């Protein structure tokens, strides 16, 4: 037995050493870190977030952006002063040149007296830009829309190397306080969360079930591709960053170091961001289970979620098993965007990316409404809405005046919140705004290693051909006059 244990230990040590060697090699062969990877701008602490108000948060945010300008933009080395760098003031993608910098927090006011208020929480490495279309939808329906820039976001990617997920939650609470200051109860309060912001929206709503915390309770949650669960690998992301304690291996703190060509989203991805999202989802799932066992989930507001069946960022299955399968019958609904099952794509689809409804959803009847947006049949790109009401096993089909674009085989995680007309991400940008680049309409062909970004970066779908349907469904949750 001791000999077996020694052999196992030797194999483990050898495997660990090999993994470390591969990791260090991968680190060193990538591009060097830029100032935007190393300078961490000051953000308010959790204690400061608890004490401050919206005006104080905006003042601190303005100071953080001024710090980035002074310490990063104005100190760029010559080799970083290129068009493909959002931190170069002469670049067409420099956010400071736009009429509105959507990296910053914003408030949209309706034309008349407010009928309600909505708080919008963006995703990881993202910015308030990602939910601006949904914010405008609410504004046009008479709501005040508050889009907060979550700590560590919008400025430089280095901001995510030190932030912790409770910082994001404290900022969420601040935004809700401002929402209720502007629009008091009993007028409705909605919270919309995308990706990591979806996890924060749900976490806040669960915290608000505790009367002793005195948190304003939302009347509705709208979740877009919510981060209820992530891959198992993300749980161990922190281990990948340990070589960064040695200065020569500072790049180990990053899972990806790439050019920053997106004016409103970080392209480089720090290890800490993955670790914090994993910690958040683990806490969230445990919280859901505790509230279920205590019988308090019935006090949650109705939840309307939109989720792509194909999602390489969050776990679609966790949305079902860790959230919807545990909800009581409270009027919640899950809308799933199916793959494009047109016959021309069939032979190319991976089985692993093709979880049929019979395997993804629990058998009907269910306590929530389930809706699929799917091809009418295998010979058409047109889609239909297939709905099974809560408590029923009967499916109802409704044709939609929408179709999958011929070249699109599925939605993606990053596509869900954006219409195809979006000037930055849209397949068919409407041209009303110019952000220096369009990342959604490029149908590129050429040789490897010619562009500053990889083909995967450009081929991922970045806008939602079914956004009009999603907007219509969200609007239905807004109380009429």
N, C-alpha and C positions, 0 to 999 in steps of 0.2 A: 504493500500500500504506500509506504513512504516514497518508493521509486516512482509510482504512478503520479503521486502528488508533485514530485520534483519535475517530472516530465510535463505535467499540465502547467506548472508554474513557469517552466522554461519556454513553453509554447506561448503562454500569455505575455511574458516579457518580450519575447522576440516579435510577436505581433504588435505589441504596443510600440516598440522601438521602430518598427517598420512604418506604422501609422504616423509617428512623430516625424520620421524622415520625409515621408511623402508630404505631410503638412508643411514642413519647413521649406521643402523644394518648391511647393506650389506658391508659398508666400513670396519667396525671393524672385521668382521668375515674372511676377506681375509688375505693373507700372508702379512707380514710386508714389508715396503719399504726398498730397498737396496741402497747402495751408488750410483748406476747407476740411481736411481730414484730421488736422492736429489742433486747431484752435477751437476751444469749447466756449461759446459765449455764455455770459451769465444769465441764469433763469431764476425765477423766484423759487424759494424752498417751499416744501409742503406747509410749514408753519406760516410762511408769508402768504401763500395762496389762501389759507384759511382766514387770514386777517384782512386781506385786501378786497377791493371791489373791482368792478369792470374797468373803471377809469385807471385804477392802480395797475391792473394787468396790462392795459394798453400802453401805459407809460413805460412799464418794464419791457414790453415787447418792442416798443420803439427804440429803447436803449440797446436792446440786443441786436437789432438790425443796424443801428449806428455803429456798434462795436464790430460787426462783421465787415461793414464798409471800411472802417479804419484799420482793422487788423488783417483782413483777407484781401478785399478788392484793391485797396490802395497799396498793398505790399506784394502783389503778385510778381513772381519772377518773370523774366522775358518769355520763357518757353510756355508759360501758362496764359499769356495774353493772346489767346486765339479765339476764333469764332465759336468753336465747339466747347466753350467753357462759360457757364451761366454766371460765373463770378467775375468775368472780365467786363468792365464797363462798356467797352467798345463792341461787345458781342450783340448780335440781333436777339439773343435769348436772355439777355441780362434783365432780370425782373424789374429793376428800378426804372427802366425806360418805358414801361407800359402805363397806360392811363390808370389802372388799378393793379397793385401788386397783390395777387390772390394768395400769396404765401402768408398774408397777415389776416388776423381776425377781422370780421366784418359784422355789421348789423344792417339788414334790409328792412325798410319800413313800408307798410302798405299805404295806398293812397288815402284811405279813409281811416276811421276809428278801428283799432285792432279787434279782430274777432278771436284771437288766440295767439299763441307764441310757440315757436319750435326752436329747439337747440339741435345743431348739426355737428356730429363728431366724425372727423375724417379718419383715414386709415394710417397704417404704419409706413413711415418714410414719405408720407403724403403731405398734403397741405389743405387748407380750407377750399382750394379750387375744386377739389373732387366732388363736393356736394353743392356747388353753386347753382346748378340747374334745378336741383330739388329745392334749394332755398328760394329761388325765384318763383317756383311753382307755389310754394306756401305763401310768399308775399302777394302773388297775384290773386290768392284766395283769401286775402285779408289778414294774414298772420304776420307778426314780427318774426323775422328769421335771424337767429344768432349763430354765426359760424365761428367757432373758436379755434385758434391755432394751438394745438396741444404742445406742451413743453418738449423741447428737443427737436421740433419740426420747423420747416420753413426757412431756417437760417442757413446752417451748414450741416453736412452729415455728421460731423464730429459731435454735434449736440446730442446725438443718440448714443454716444459711447458712455455717458454717465447717467442719463435719465433712468428713473425707475417707474414701473407701472403705477404705483400709488400717486405719483406726481400727476399722471394723466387723469386719474380718478378725481383728485382734488381740483384740477382745472375744470373737470366736468361739473362738479358741484358748484364752482364759482359761476360757470355759465348759466346753470339752472337758477341760481340766486338772482342773477341779472335778468333772466327771463321773467321770473315772477315779480321782480321789482318793476319791470316795464308793463307787464300784463298780469294783473292779479287774478286769483281764483275768484269766481268759478269758471272764468273763461278757460278753454282747454289748453293744456300743455302737452306737446308732442316732443319726443326725442327721436331723431334719425341718426343711425350709426352705420357707417360703412366699414367693413372688415374689422380691424382692431377697434375702431370706433363703435362697431356693433357690440363687441364684448363689453366696452365701457358703458354703453347705454343700458345693457341688460344688468350689469353689475350695479349701476346706480339704482335702477328700479328695484333690485333685490334689497339693497341697503335701505331704500325708502320704505320697505315693509316694516322696518323697526321704528315704531312710533317714537321711541326715546331719542332717535337721532334728529328728529324734527325736519327731515328733508321733504321738499315739495314732491308729491307723487305725480308722475306723468299719467296722462289719460290714454296715451297710445304710444307704442313703440313701433318704429319702422326700421327694419334691419336689412341692409344690402350686403350680401355675401358675408355674413357675420362670422367673426373668428371665435367660434364656440370651441373648436379644437384645432390643433395643428399636428404636423407629422411628429412621430416619435423621435426622429432625429433632432428636432428643435429642442427637445428636453435636455439634450447633451451638448447644445451649442456652446455653452460656457466653457466646456473643456477644450474646445478648439482655440480659444483665445489665450490660454495660459502662457504660451511662449512670449506673448507681448510684454511680460514683466521684464524681459531682457531687451534693451533699446535696439539692438540690431534686428530684432524680430517684431518691431512695433506693428507691422502689417498683419500680424496674427490676430489683432483685435478686429479684423475685417473679414467677412465672408466673401466680399467682392469689392474690388477697387477698380472703378471704371470711370471714363469721362462723364462729367456732369452736364449732359446736353438737354435735360428736361428743366424748363424754368420753374416748374411747380411741383416737382417730386425729386427726391434724392435717388440717384442711380447706384451709388456705392451703398453697401449694406454692412453695418457693423455687427459683430457677434452679439453685443449687448442687446441690440434691438430684437434679435431672434430669442434671446434668453428671456427678456422681459415679456414678450408676447406669450411665450410658453408658460411663464409663471402666472400671468394673468389668466390664461385659459384654465390652468389647473385650479386656481383659486375659484374661478367662476363655476366650473363644473362641480366642485365640492359644495359651493354655496347653493347651487340649484338642488342638489341632493338633500342638503340640510333643510331647506325650506319645504321641499316636497314631504319629507318625513314629518315635519312639524305641521303639515296641513295648511301652510300659508301661501302656496302658489296661487290659490284661488283669488288672492288679493292683487295679483299682478294685472296690469292693464292688458287688453288684447294686443297681440304681436302679429304684425304683417311682415313676412320675410320674403326676399327674392334671392334665389340661389341658383347658380349654374351647376348642372350635374357635373360638368368638367371644370375642376378648379384645382390648380396646382399650388395654391397658396394656403387655403384653409381646407378643413375636412368637411366635405358635404355630408358624409355619414354622421358626423358629430352633431350637425345642425338638427338631424332627425333624432338620433338616439339620446343625446345628452340634453336636448332642449324640448323639442316638440313631443316626443314620446312621454315626457314627464308632465306636460302642461295639463291642467284641468280643462273642462269644456268652458272656455271663457271668450269665445269668438275669435280665436287666433287662426291664422292661415299661413300656409307655406306654399309659395309659388316656385316651381322648379322649371328652369329653362333646359330642355332636353338637348341632346346632340342633334345635329343635322343628319337625319337618317335617310336622306336621299340616297338612292341606290348607287350613285357614283362614288360615294364615300364609304359605303359599307365594308368592302374588302380591306380598307386601310385603317379602320378603327381598332384600337387595342381593346381587348376584352376587359382589361383592368380599368379602362377609362369609360366603360359602358355599363354602369350599374342599372339594370332594368328596374322599372318601378316596383316589380314584385319583390325585388331584393332590397331596394333602398328604403321603401316605406313599410311600416307594419301593416298587416292585413286590415282592410276596412271591415266594420266601421271603426272610425278613429275619433278622438276627441277634438281634432282640429280639421279645418277645411284644407284639402289638398288640391292643388291645381298644377297641371302640366301644360307648358307651352311646347308643342311638338308638331312635327310634320303631319299634315292631314293623312298622307300615305307615303310609301317609299318612292313614288313616281313624281312627287311634287315638292317644290321648295316652300309652298304655302304652309302656314301653320294654323293650328286650331288651339283653343283653350279646352282642356279636359279637366272637369272639376268633379270632385267627390265631396259632398257636404259633410260636415261633422255629424257623426251618428248615423250615417248612411253608407250603404255599399254600392249605391247606384251612381254611375258616372254619367255626367252630362257634357255634351260636346257643343262648342260654339265656334263657328268659323271666325277668323280674324282677318282684317285687311292688311296682313303683314306676311313677310316671307323671309326665309334665310337668304342672304346674298349668295350667289353661286360659288364664290371662292371661300366661303366661311363654313367650317365643319363643326364649330361649337362656339359658344360664348367662352369668355375667360374671366378670371377673377377681376382683373383690372378694367374690364369692359362695362361692368354692370351699371355704374352711375352716370354714364355719358351717352348722350344721343349721337347719332351718326353725323350730325351737323356741327359737333363741337370743333372749334377752330384748332385745338391742339391734338386731340385724340380721334376725331371723327373720320369715318370712311369717306364721307362726303361733306367736308367743312363748308359752312355757308359763306365764309369770307367776310363776315361782319367785324371780325377782330383778327389781329395779326400778332401772334406771339413768337414770331421769328422762325418757327419750325412747325411742321405738322408730322406727328409721329404715327398717326393712324391711317393715313391715305397713301403711304409709300409702298408701292408694289415693286420691290427692288429685285434686280437680277444682276449678277456679276461674279467676280472672283472673291474667294475668301481673303481676309486680312487686308482688304482695300479700304474699308470704312473704319471709323474709330470705334464703332460698336459692332457687336456680333449680329448675325442673321436672326438669331432667336429674339433679340431685342426688338427687331423691326417686324417680325412675323406674328407676334402675339397680338390678338385682336384687342383693340383698345376702346371700342365703342359698341353700344348695344343696339342692334337693329330693332329690338322690341321695347326700346325706351318709351315710345308713345303709350304702349299698353301699361307699362309700369307706372308712368305718370298718371294715367287715368285711374289706376287702382289706388294710388296714394291719394289722389284728389277725392276719391269716394270716402276716405276716412275723415275728411275735413267736414265738420258740421256745417250745414247750409245756413244761410242768413235766417 
